[in-house]
Amino acid sequence: MFLTSETTIAQRITRAKRTLRDPEIRFEIPDPDHLSTRLDSVARVLYLLFTEAHAASDGKTLTRVDLAAEAMRFVALVLGNPRTVSPEIHALAALMHLHAARFTTRVGEDGLLAVLESIAPSPVITLNRPVVVARRDGPAAGLAVP
């Protein structure tokens, strides 16, 4: 997924943490000329973080409520600063809250998203069920879905 090994990523994270412990490193909001570009990048990262929470690419759960909460917390921090508040960040917060409100209804007691098939069956929903099962239980389980 990251085009490198987990060991390499772990080393990079360790180096970054070590660098951030340096008392000379300051976190500050960029000057107005650079703020817009930087804020767009921050919004993209937070959106990607929330998207991963909404449809987890790895693990035993299909949603990651903890990750969604962190993304939403960071958006709230951005909205809490008068220099970083913008209509785009408000829209991002609204989108996150809309999808987060549906988290508990997306997954049934068995952990499947495909509950919709029993409520409103359609060929598209039926076709997507094996994909959901494969993501949760692996490709062989998805292929075994009738």
N, C-alpha and C positions, 0 to 999 in steps of 0.2 A: 504494500500500500504506500509506503514512504520511499520506495526505491533504494532502501538501505537496510542493514540488519538492525535488530532490536538492540544489540550491543552498542552499535554506533550511536543510535538515538539516545540510549541511556548515558553514554559518555558525554554527548552534547548537552543533555539536560543537567548533568552533574557540573560541567564547566560553566553553564549559564548560571546555575545557583551560586557557584563559587564567585563568579563575577558580580552578581547582584548583592552579595554580602559586603562588597567593598563600600566603605562609608563615603568614599569620594563620588560614588554614582548617585545622581539625583534624579528623581522622577519629577518632571514638570510638564505642564501643558505647553505645546509648541506655540510660537508666535503666530499672530493672526494670518500671516502669509502662508504658513504651512499647515495650519490647523484643519482646514477643509480636507486636504489630501489625507492627512493622518486619521481624521475622524472617519472617512470612508473606509480606510483599511481596518480600523477597529470595528466598525459596524459589520464588515464582511466576516471577520474572524468570529465575532459573537454570533452571527447568523449561522456560520458553519458549525460552531459548537452546539448551538441549539438544534440544528438539523440532525447532527449525530445523536443527540439525546432523543429526538423524536422518532428516529428510525435507526437504532444502534446497528453498526456494521459488524460488531463482534460481541461475543458473550452469549449468555443463556437467556437474556431478556431482550425483548424487542424495543423497549423504551428505557431510557435512563433518566428517571425523575431527578436524581441528584445532579446530573450534568445540566439538565434544563434549568434547575434552580440556580446553579452557578452562573449560567449565561444570563439569566434574568437579573441576578444580583449585580452583575457587571453593567448591564444596560441601565439599571437604576442608578448606579454610581455616575455613569456618563450623564444621565438626565439630571442628576443632582447638582451639577456644576453649571452655572449660567453661561460659561464660555463654551461648553460642549453640547448644550441642548440644541436640538434642531428638529424640524418636522420629520426628517428621515429617521432619527433615533426614536422619536415618539411612535412612528409607524412600526418600527422594528419591535418596540416594546409591546405595542398592541397586537402584532402578529404572534409574538411569543405567548402572550397571555391567552389569546384565542385558542391556540393549539394546546397549551398547557391545561386549559380548562377541560379539554377532551381526553386527557391522558387516561383517566380511570375508566372511561367508556370504550377506549380503543382495544383493550385487551380483556378477554373473557377469563373466567376462573381457570381454564386450562392453559392460559398463556397465549392463545391464538388470537390473531387479528381477524380471522375470517368469520366471526360471529355474524357479520352482515349477511352472509350467504343464507342463513336460516330466516332472517328477517325480510330481506329483499333480494331473492335470488336473481342472478343474471349471468349470462355467459362470461362476462368480464370478471365478475367476482369469483365464479367457479374456476376460471383459468388462473386467477391470482392465488388461490388457496395453496396449491403445491409450492409456489414460490415462498409463501410465508412459512410453511412447514419446513421447507429446505433451509431457510435462514435460521429458524429456531433449532432444528434437530439435525441438520446436515443434508447434503444432496440426496443420499439414498432414501431418506425418509420422505423427501419431497417427491421423488420419483414413484414412491409406493402409494401415494395418495390416489384413491380411485377417481 
